[in-house]
Amino acid sequence: MLLFIMGVWSIWKRRNRCVYDGISPSLNKVISIWKEEVQLWSFAGAKRVSHLLAQAPLGS
């Protein structure tokens, strides 16, 4: 469930940047945003989140 929520959040953040800042859509950037969010949650002490980084799809 957390994986889904963080994925949707990452897509929403990128969508907002595209709409309001005029940047281009990018799946690689969405994946990058997702990885950053997982790291931040892990650093904040969220349980069972750090293993998501190991399962993250490859990309820049």
C-alpha positions as CSV (number, residue, x, y, z in Angstrom):
1,M,0.0,0.0,0.0
2,L,2.8,2.4,0.9
3,L,4.5,1.7,-2.4
4,F,1.3,2.7,-4.2
5,I,0.8,5.9,-2.2
6,M,4.4,7.0,-2.7
7,G,4.1,6.2,-6.5
8,V,1.0,8.3,-6.8
9,W,2.6,11.1,-4.8
10,S,5.6,11.2,-7.0
11,I,3.5,11.3,-10.2
12,W,1.4,14.1,-8.6
13,K,4.5,16.2,-7.7
14,R,5.8,15.8,-11.3
15,R,2.5,16.6,-12.8
16,N,2.3,19.8,-10.8
17,R,5.8,20.8,-12.0
18,C,4.7,20.2,-15.6
19,V,1.5,22.2,-15.2
20,Y,2.8,25.1,-13.2
21,D,6.4,25.3,-14.2
22,G,6.1,24.3,-17.8
23,I,8.6,21.4,-17.6
24,S,8.4,18.3,-19.7
25,P,6.9,15.0,-18.4
26,S,9.5,12.4,-17.7
27,L,9.1,8.9,-16.3
28,N,12.7,8.8,-15.3
29,K,12.2,11.9,-13.2
30,V,9.1,10.4,-11.6
31,I,11.2,7.4,-10.6
32,S,13.9,9.7,-9.2
33,I,11.4,11.6,-7.2
34,W,10.0,8.3,-5.8
35,K,13.5,7.2,-4.8
36,E,14.1,10.5,-3.0
37,E,10.8,10.2,-1.1
38,V,11.6,6.7,0.0
39,Q,15.0,7.8,1.2
40,L,13.5,10.7,3.2
41,W,10.9,8.5,4.8
42,S,13.6,6.0,5.6
43,F,15.8,8.7,7.2
44,A,12.8,9.9,9.2
45,G,12.5,6.4,10.7
46,A,9.6,5.0,8.8
47,K,9.5,1.2,9.3
48,R,9.8,-1.2,6.4
49,V,10.5,1.6,3.9
50,S,14.3,1.2,3.3
51,H,13.7,-2.2,1.5
52,L,11.8,-0.3,-1.2
53,L,15.0,1.2,-2.4
54,A,16.4,-2.2,-3.2
55,Q,13.3,-3.0,-5.2
56,A,13.3,0.3,-7.1
57,P,13.3,0.2,-10.9
58,L,16.5,1.1,-12.6
59,G,16.7,4.6,-14.0
60,S,18.4,8.0,-13.5
